Amino acid sequence: MLQPLTKLLRSRHEKRICQPADTAPRTTPGLVPVRKGREATPPAPPDVHVPGQLRSEVNGLLYPFFFLTKGTDMEAIETRTVRRVGDQTVEALWRATPHPACGRPGPLAHRVHRAVEQLITERGLPAQNPIPFSIHSLCRRMGMRAGGTEYRKVRGALVAIRGTQVEARGTFYSRRRQAYVDQVFSLYERIIFAGERLPDGRRAERNLLYLGSWYLGSLNSLYVKPLDYRYYLGLRTPIARRLYELLGVKFYRVAERPVPFIRYRYSTLSGLLPVKCHGHRSRMRQQLGPAHEELLRGGFLDGARDAPVPHASDWYLTYRPGPRALREIRESKKRGRRRREANGYGGDSSGLRGGRHDAG
């Protein structure tokens, strides 16, 4: 059985795991102390439109699309996994390649895409192309000012998402087909900004977004995971937001275990976020520590622990779901049951895949 997981705190000289979960809380300058059984909710950004949850497509939560760190030399994001299918071993691939002329989708594009999904959630599923939107509305949904500089940045982020192609082999799960499909696709098929020409030659009066067919089909089959949008926006680091997305899916299928937890190798997790994989434990803790602290304070994590992988220059990272994560899962399952009973149109997030208790 796992021992109580511990909170990752920073000291002056090193990052170290300390303070068992059942001891009195300690503080770090500038941080809110963690108290067992209580959740610290991040303040909502000013002037932001937060009408509830957003429902996010699960493949996009499980696999990386956005470059989270600056100054990286990566030209593409590539994740390879190996799994057993019957008696065979299958290597699966996920590769996101940005277009050189459009730029890489970074942390801002990450937030922009979640704002688009929140807009789609508000409009209701099933979604239908084209989706009218305003950049002013997206800015408000992200808690940003909607000035000229922000307008250009958000527009550039949308173009970067449009220009990024995903090659998926054995990684993109189609709920309608109940199988993994091999495809090359984009999240957005086309963006027509106001004033540009429509296919019939007329000028568009509004911004119009056309979702890619595979992404649109996955949304409409309700292969989605509800996220707490207010909590998501309040997270201050890109890695914390990414861990909230990824672990939220992974926790879903282990939540009812006597001791729920997810374990990753650091080398695997760094590729799924994605961030640079460091070769020193202290650098790994420095990289992930602030995100761990934030998720612990907010009650999403109950604990985070690292341990060396025997005979390898790697570390196991073990996460336990906190009260916020468990509550989100319970509420999601209740909504799914009510929806199926009402109209038979699936559930909010039933049938999520990829949530093994030991994920690598």
Kinemage of the C-alpha trace (Angstrom):
@kinemage 1
@onewidth
@group {chain A} dominant
@subgroup {mainchain}
@vectorlist {calphas} color= white
{ca met a 1} P 0.000 0.000 0.000
{ca leu a 2} L 1.247 3.482 -0.699
{ca gln a 3} L 2.501 5.494 2.215
{ca pro a 4} L 0.860 8.962 2.515
{ca leu a 5} L 2.088 11.058 -0.370
{ca thr a 6} L 3.920 14.238 0.397
{ca lys a 7} L 3.870 17.818 -0.680
{ca leu a 8} L 6.603 19.190 -2.889
{ca leu a 9} L 8.035 22.342 -1.305
{ca arg a 10} L 10.959 24.567 -2.134
{ca ser a 11} L 13.814 25.467 0.210
{ca arg a 12} L 16.610 27.955 -0.326
{ca his a 13} L 19.163 25.421 -1.497
{ca glu a 14} L 17.159 22.574 -3.008
{ca lys a 15} L 13.765 21.225 -3.945
{ca arg a 16} L 12.790 18.383 -1.674
{ca ile a 17} L 9.745 16.346 -0.785
{ca cys a 18} L 8.739 16.952 2.816
{ca gln a 19} L 5.824 17.363 5.241
{ca pro a 20} L 3.569 14.297 5.423
{ca ala a 21} L -0.009 15.021 4.450
{ca asp a 22} L -1.326 14.558 8.024
{ca thr a 23} L 1.054 17.006 9.724
{ca ala a 24} L 0.518 20.676 10.453
{ca pro a 25} L 0.750 22.828 7.356
{ca arg a 26} L 3.900 24.727 6.590
{ca thr a 27} L 4.213 27.759 4.399
{ca thr a 28} L 6.533 28.900 1.698
{ca pro a 29} L 6.900 32.644 1.025
{ca gly a 30} L 4.125 33.759 -1.285
{ca leu a 31} L 2.174 30.485 -1.068
{ca val a 32} L -1.099 29.646 0.656
{ca pro a 33} L -0.663 26.827 3.216
{ca val a 34} L -2.247 23.488 2.346
{ca arg a 35} L -4.789 22.294 4.879
{ca lys a 36} L -6.023 18.743 4.673
{ca gly a 37} L -9.669 18.516 3.649
{ca arg a 38} L -9.921 22.141 2.495
{ca glu a 39} L -9.519 23.586 -0.963
{ca ala a 40} L -8.055 26.914 -1.940
{ca thr a 41} L -9.864 28.184 -5.024
{ca pro a 42} L -7.776 30.498 -7.219
{ca pro a 43} L -9.361 33.918 -7.699
{ca ala a 44} L -11.216 34.365 -10.966
{ca pro a 45} L -9.455 36.688 -13.414
{ca pro a 46} L -11.064 40.146 -13.658
{ca asp a 47} L -13.841 40.761 -16.171
{ca val a 48} L -13.927 37.154 -17.315
{ca his a 49} L -17.032 35.404 -18.549
{ca val a 50} L -17.153 32.120 -16.637
{ca pro a 51} L -20.629 30.594 -17.041
{ca gly a 52} L -19.646 27.200 -15.644
{ca gln a 53} L -17.734 24.296 -17.045
{ca leu a 54} L -16.256 23.520 -20.405
{ca arg a 55} L -16.321 20.109 -22.029
{ca ser a 56} L -12.962 19.341 -23.561
{ca glu a 57} L -12.234 16.665 -26.180
{ca val a 58} L -10.405 13.771 -24.497
{ca asn a 59} L -7.749 12.970 -27.122
{ca gly a 60} L -6.600 16.577 -26.856
{ca leu a 61} L -6.317 16.211 -23.079
{ca leu a 62} L -4.361 12.977 -23.180
{ca tyr a 63} L -1.834 13.927 -25.854
{ca pro a 64} L 0.244 17.111 -26.286
{ca phe a 65} L -0.476 19.722 -28.911
{ca phe a 66} L 0.851 22.968 -27.413
{ca phe a 67} L 4.465 23.978 -26.719
{ca leu a 68} L 4.463 24.910 -23.025
{ca thr a 69} L 7.987 26.316 -22.660
{ca lys a 70} L 9.827 29.065 -24.481
{ca gly a 71} L 13.160 28.689 -26.172
{ca thr a 72} L 12.737 25.019 -27.010
{ca asp a 73} L 14.471 23.635 -30.060
{ca met a 74} L 11.674 21.165 -30.753
{ca glu a 75} L 10.345 21.439 -34.278
{ca ala a 76} L 7.537 18.999 -33.473
{ca ile a 77} L 5.983 17.334 -30.453
{ca glu a 78} L 6.318 13.571 -30.656
{ca thr a 79} L 5.095 10.947 -28.219
{ca arg a 80} L 5.566 7.222 -28.725
{ca thr a 81} L 3.972 4.614 -26.493
{ca val a 82} L 3.945 0.835 -26.461
{ca arg a 83} L 0.938 -1.192 -25.368
{ca arg a 84} L -0.336 -4.731 -25.552
{ca val a 85} L -3.210 -5.591 -27.886
{ca gly a 86} L -4.004 -9.239 -27.310
{ca asp a 87} L -0.757 -11.134 -27.812
{ca gln a 88} L 0.871 -8.367 -29.839
{ca thr a 89} L 2.929 -5.349 -28.857
{ca val a 90} L 1.860 -2.195 -30.715
{ca glu a 91} L 3.843 1.038 -30.932
{ca ala a 92} L 1.571 4.062 -31.028
{ca leu a 93} L 2.541 7.524 -32.259
{ca trp a 94} L 1.285 11.059 -31.702
{ca arg a 95} L 3.129 13.828 -33.556
{ca ala a 96} L 2.059 17.478 -33.690
{ca thr a 97} L 3.940 19.484 -36.326
{ca pro a 98} L 3.417 23.253 -36.638
{ca his a 99} L 3.602 25.041 -39.976
{ca pro a 100} L 6.753 27.200 -40.235
{ca ala a 101} L 4.788 30.139 -41.608
{ca cys a 102} L 2.204 30.035 -38.813
{ca gly a 103} L 4.428 29.593 -35.769
{ca arg a 104} L 4.208 27.166 -32.893
{ca pro a 105} L 1.073 27.052 -30.718
{ca gly a 106} L 2.333 28.017 -27.265
{ca pro a 107} L 0.810 28.693 -23.821
{ca leu a 108} L -1.432 31.476 -25.148
{ca ala a 109} L -2.738 29.216 -27.939
{ca his a 110} L -3.406 26.594 -25.264
{ca arg a 111} L -5.658 29.017 -23.400
{ca val a 112} L -7.252 30.273 -26.626
{ca his a 113} L -8.256 26.736 -27.623
{ca arg a 114} L -9.828 26.085 -24.219
{ca ala a 115} L -11.764 29.347 -24.620
{ca val a 116} L -12.998 28.075 -28.003
{ca glu a 117} L -14.105 24.823 -26.359
{ca gln a 118} L -15.863 26.817 -23.652
{ca leu a 119} L -17.682 28.781 -26.367
{ca ile a 120} L -18.695 25.500 -28.028
{ca thr a 121} L -19.873 24.151 -24.658
{ca glu a 122} L -21.993 27.253 -24.119
{ca arg a 123} L -23.539 26.957 -27.584
{ca gly a 124} L -24.311 23.290 -26.931
{ca leu a 125} L -23.439 19.979 -28.519
{ca pro a 126} L -23.702 18.658 -31.166
{ca ala a 127} L -21.621 21.415 -32.762
{ca gln a 128} L -21.936 22.408 -36.402
{ca asn a 129} L -19.564 24.249 -38.730
{ca pro a 130} L -19.020 27.139 -39.057
{ca ile a 131} L -18.812 28.473 -35.498
{ca pro a 132} L -19.121 32.287 -35.335
{ca phe a 133} L -16.880 33.952 -32.772
{ca ser a 134} L -15.347 37.259 -31.821
{ca ile a 135} L -11.803 37.729 -30.578
{ca his a 136} L -13.179 40.153 -27.981
{ca ser a 137} L -15.316 37.325 -26.566
{ca leu a 138} L -12.365 34.920 -26.484
{ca cys a 139} L -10.271 37.516 -24.652
{ca arg a 140} L -12.970 37.974 -22.024
{ca arg a 141} L -13.265 34.231 -21.575
{ca met a 142} L -9.519 34.107 -20.861
{ca gly a 143} L -9.573 37.108 -18.531
{ca met a 144} L -7.566 39.258 -20.968
{ca arg a 145} L -7.964 42.828 -22.022
{ca ala a 146} L -9.295 43.097 -25.559
{ca gly a 147} L -6.986 45.802 -26.912
{ca gly a 148} L -5.154 45.903 -30.203
{ca thr a 149} L -2.090 44.014 -28.941
{ca glu a 150} L -4.205 41.248 -27.422
{ca tyr a 151} L -6.282 41.060 -30.589
{ca arg a 152} L -3.174 40.432 -32.702
{ca lys a 153} L -1.818 37.845 -30.278
{ca val a 154} L -5.072 35.871 -30.110
{ca arg a 155} L -5.457 36.011 -33.881
{ca gly a 156} L -1.893 34.723 -34.267
{ca ala a 157} L -2.599 31.921 -31.778
{ca leu a 158} L -5.641 30.823 -33.777
{ca val a 159} L -3.577 30.776 -36.972
{ca ala a 160} L -0.872 28.708 -35.234
{ca ile a 161} L -3.464 26.138 -34.128
{ca arg a 162} L -4.893 26.024 -37.646
{ca gly a 163} L -1.451 25.446 -39.137
{ca thr a 164} L -0.484 22.562 -36.836
{ca gln a 165} L -1.038 19.038 -38.131
{ca val a 166} L -1.377 15.932 -35.995
{ca glu a 167} L -0.282 12.490 -37.152
{ca ala a 168} L -1.930 9.849 -34.994
{ca arg a 169} L -1.213 6.142 -35.270
{ca gly a 170} L -2.896 4.059 -32.605
{ca thr a 171} L -3.465 7.096 -30.340
{ca phe a 172} L -6.608 8.901 -31.541
{ca tyr a 173} L -9.602 7.066 -30.112
{ca ser a 174} L -12.887 7.289 -32.028
{ca arg a 175} L -15.788 6.736 -29.694
{ca arg a 176} L -18.185 6.225 -32.586
{ca arg a 177} L -16.042 3.454 -34.063
{ca gln a 178} L -15.006 2.130 -30.640
{ca ala a 179} L -11.456 1.845 -31.965
{ca tyr a 180} L -8.210 3.727 -32.472
{ca val a 181} L -7.886 5.284 -35.918
{ca asp a 182} L -4.808 6.253 -37.919
{ca gln a 183} L -5.233 9.754 -39.277
{ca val a 184} L -3.482 13.008 -40.148
{ca phe a 185} L -5.712 15.930 -39.164
{ca ser a 186} L -5.921 19.489 -37.855
{ca leu a 187} L -8.029 20.756 -34.981
{ca tyr a 188} L -9.226 23.649 -37.139
{ca glu a 189} L -9.925 23.125 -40.812
{ca arg a 190} L -10.366 26.773 -41.738
{ca ile a 191} L -10.649 30.231 -40.187
{ca ile a 192} L -12.324 33.084 -42.033
{ca phe a 193} L -11.890 36.439 -40.355
{ca ala a 194} L -14.380 39.256 -40.795
{ca gly a 195} L -13.859 40.998 -44.138
{ca glu a 196} L -12.280 38.005 -45.846
{ca arg a 197} L -13.929 36.255 -48.758
{ca leu a 198} L -16.375 33.413 -48.193
{ca pro a 199} L -16.460 30.417 -50.576
{ca asp a 200} L -19.365 32.047 -52.448
{ca gly a 201} L -17.394 35.258 -52.975
{ca arg a 202} L -19.190 37.387 -50.385
{ca arg a 203} L -17.235 39.070 -47.595
{ca ala a 204} L -17.655 37.575 -44.131
{ca glu a 205} L -19.387 39.854 -41.656
{ca arg a 206} L -18.164 37.805 -38.675
{ca asn a 207} L -15.239 35.594 -37.793
{ca leu a 208} L -16.025 31.974 -38.679
{ca leu a 209} L -14.244 28.869 -37.398
{ca tyr a 210} L -14.493 25.506 -39.148
{ca leu a 211} L -13.467 22.612 -36.891
{ca gly a 212} L -11.567 19.670 -38.342
{ca ser a 213} L -13.841 16.710 -39.132
{ca trp a 214} L -12.160 14.247 -36.736
{ca tyr a 215} L -12.088 16.731 -33.868
{ca leu a 216} L -15.692 17.794 -34.552
{ca gly a 217} L -16.837 14.177 -34.724
{ca ser a 218} L -15.156 13.381 -31.418
{ca leu a 219} L -16.846 16.336 -29.728
{ca asn a 220} L -20.242 15.365 -31.117
{ca ser a 221} L -19.848 11.757 -29.979
{ca leu a 222} L -19.399 13.292 -26.509
{ca tyr a 223} L -15.922 11.894 -26.041
{ca val a 224} L -15.357 14.816 -23.686
{ca lys a 225} L -14.198 15.516 -20.144
{ca pro a 226} L -15.798 18.366 -18.168
{ca leu a 227} L -13.272 20.816 -16.751
{ca asp a 228} L -13.846 23.427 -14.059
{ca tyr a 229} L -13.184 26.463 -16.226
{ca arg a 230} L -12.947 28.920 -13.341
{ca tyr a 231} L -10.350 26.748 -11.616
{ca tyr a 232} L -8.492 26.196 -14.896
{ca leu a 233} L -8.214 29.946 -15.562
{ca gly a 234} L -7.006 30.569 -12.023
{ca leu a 235} L -4.019 28.232 -12.404
{ca arg a 236} L -0.961 30.406 -12.911
{ca thr a 237} L 1.499 28.121 -14.676
{ca pro a 238} L 1.125 26.339 -18.041
{ca ile a 239} L 2.408 23.079 -16.519
{ca ala a 240} L -0.232 23.204 -13.766
{ca arg a 241} L -2.978 23.681 -16.366
{ca arg a 242} L -1.612 20.804 -18.437
{ca leu a 243} L -1.351 18.470 -15.421
{ca tyr a 244} L -4.927 19.372 -14.473
{ca glu a 245} L -6.085 18.295 -17.938
{ca leu a 246} L -4.053 15.099 -18.192
{ca leu a 247} L -4.459 13.799 -14.638
{ca gly a 248} L -8.158 14.674 -14.654
{ca val a 249} L -8.659 12.037 -17.367
{ca lys a 250} L -6.294 9.522 -15.774
{ca phe a 251} L -7.901 9.803 -12.327
{ca tyr a 252} L -11.312 9.053 -13.817
{ca arg a 253} L -10.752 5.297 -14.029
{ca val a 254} L -8.902 4.840 -10.740
{ca ala a 255} L -11.074 7.060 -8.514
{ca glu a 256} L -12.996 4.160 -6.980
{ca arg a 257} L -9.938 2.105 -6.069
{ca pro a 258} L -9.189 1.754 -2.345
{ca val a 259} L -5.972 3.726 -2.870
{ca pro a 260} L -6.344 5.687 -6.119
{ca phe a 261} L -3.151 6.864 -7.728
{ca ile a 262} L -1.456 7.388 -11.075
{ca arg a 263} L 2.234 6.724 -11.629
{ca tyr a 264} L 4.373 7.956 -14.512
{ca arg a 265} L 8.005 7.781 -15.364
{ca tyr a 266} L 9.328 11.309 -15.550
{ca ser a 267} L 10.662 10.612 -19.057
{ca thr a 268} L 7.124 9.654 -20.152
{ca leu a 269} L 5.354 12.524 -18.407
{ca ser a 270} L 7.755 15.135 -19.779
{ca gly a 271} L 6.809 14.026 -23.294
{ca leu a 272} L 3.082 14.207 -22.569
{ca leu a 273} L 3.155 17.720 -21.143
{ca pro a 274} L 5.509 18.440 -23.129
{ca val a 275} L 8.527 19.896 -21.336
{ca lys a 276} L 12.265 19.330 -21.486
{ca cys a 277} L 13.322 16.087 -19.815
{ca his a 278} L 16.096 16.902 -17.350
{ca gly a 279} L 18.740 14.437 -16.271
{ca his a 280} L 19.049 15.657 -12.670
{ca arg a 281} L 16.493 15.146 -9.938
{ca ser a 282} L 16.905 18.672 -8.601
{ca arg a 283} L 16.156 20.136 -12.042
{ca met a 284} L 13.090 17.926 -12.401
{ca arg a 285} L 11.796 19.137 -9.018
{ca gln a 286} L 12.540 22.730 -9.915
{ca gln a 287} L 10.609 22.294 -13.159
{ca leu a 288} L 7.493 20.573 -11.774
{ca gly a 289} L 7.497 21.819 -8.167
{ca pro a 290} L 5.532 25.085 -8.673
{ca ala a 291} L 2.788 23.227 -10.588
{ca his a 292} L 2.597 20.552 -7.876
{ca glu a 293} L 2.295 23.210 -5.186
{ca glu a 294} L -0.497 24.974 -7.057
{ca leu a 295} L -2.512 21.788 -7.587
{ca leu a 296} L -2.015 20.740 -3.966
{ca arg a 297} L -3.192 24.122 -2.700
{ca gly a 298} L -6.298 23.935 -4.859
{ca gly a 299} L -7.234 20.458 -3.635
{ca phe a 300} L -6.871 18.822 -7.031
{ca leu a 301} L -3.965 16.703 -5.771
{ca asp a 302} L -3.813 14.982 -2.418
{ca gly a 303} L -0.134 14.241 -2.860
{ca ala a 304} L 2.804 14.140 -5.244
{ca arg a 305} L 5.890 12.007 -4.755
{ca asp a 306} L 8.952 11.074 -6.745
{ca ala a 307} L 11.164 8.001 -6.364
{ca pro a 308} L 14.126 6.672 -8.361
{ca val a 309} L 13.515 4.051 -11.031
{ca pro a 310} L 15.819 1.117 -10.189
{ca his a 311} L 18.784 0.755 -12.541
{ca ala a 312} L 17.741 3.747 -14.667
{ca ser a 313} L 18.410 7.478 -14.790
{ca asp a 314} L 14.726 8.202 -14.325
{ca trp a 315} L 12.159 8.798 -11.591
{ca tyr a 316} L 8.662 7.593 -10.834
{ca leu a 317} L 6.153 10.399 -10.248
{ca thr a 318} L 3.132 9.273 -8.238
{ca tyr a 319} L -0.017 11.383 -7.940
{ca arg a 320} L -3.075 10.916 -5.743
{ca pro a 321} L -6.356 12.681 -6.553
{ca gly a 322} L -7.506 15.317 -4.093
{ca pro a 323} L -11.056 16.258 -3.049
{ca arg a 324} L -11.537 18.590 -6.015
{ca ala a 325} L -10.589 15.904 -8.551
{ca leu a 326} L -12.801 13.282 -6.886
{ca arg a 327} L -15.751 15.682 -6.710
{ca glu a 328} L -15.417 16.538 -10.412
{ca ile a 329} L -15.458 12.840 -11.263
{ca arg a 330} L -18.556 12.141 -9.140
{ca glu a 331} L -20.435 15.071 -10.661
{ca ser a 332} L -19.414 14.056 -14.176
{ca lys a 333} L -20.686 10.506 -13.680
{ca lys a 334} L -23.985 11.784 -12.290
{ca arg a 335} L -24.502 14.054 -15.299
{ca gly a 336} L -23.686 11.172 -17.625
{ca arg a 337} L -26.279 8.916 -16.001
{ca arg a 338} L -28.943 11.630 -16.119
{ca arg a 339} L -28.211 12.350 -19.777
{ca arg a 340} L -28.435 8.683 -20.770
{ca glu a 341} L -31.679 8.266 -18.872
{ca ala a 342} L -33.141 11.405 -20.447
{ca asn a 343} L -32.399 10.925 -24.121
{ca gly a 344} L -29.913 8.142 -24.686
{ca tyr a 345} L -27.354 10.558 -26.173
{ca gly a 346} L -24.302 9.196 -24.378
{ca gly a 347} L -22.745 10.722 -21.267
{ca asp a 348} L -20.545 13.670 -20.502
{ca ser a 349} L -17.413 11.633 -20.095
{ca ser a 350} L -18.291 7.964 -19.797
{ca gly a 351} L -16.042 5.591 -21.639
{ca leu a 352} L -12.863 7.555 -21.056
{ca arg a 353} L -9.810 5.552 -21.997
{ca gly a 354} L -6.212 5.585 -20.870
{ca gly a 355} L -6.726 5.704 -17.103
{ca arg a 356} L -4.659 2.778 -15.856
{ca his a 357} L -3.469 2.945 -12.233
{ca asp a 358} L 0.130 2.597 -13.381
{ca ala a 359} L 0.494 4.693 -16.499
{ca gly a 360} L 4.126 4.302 -17.260
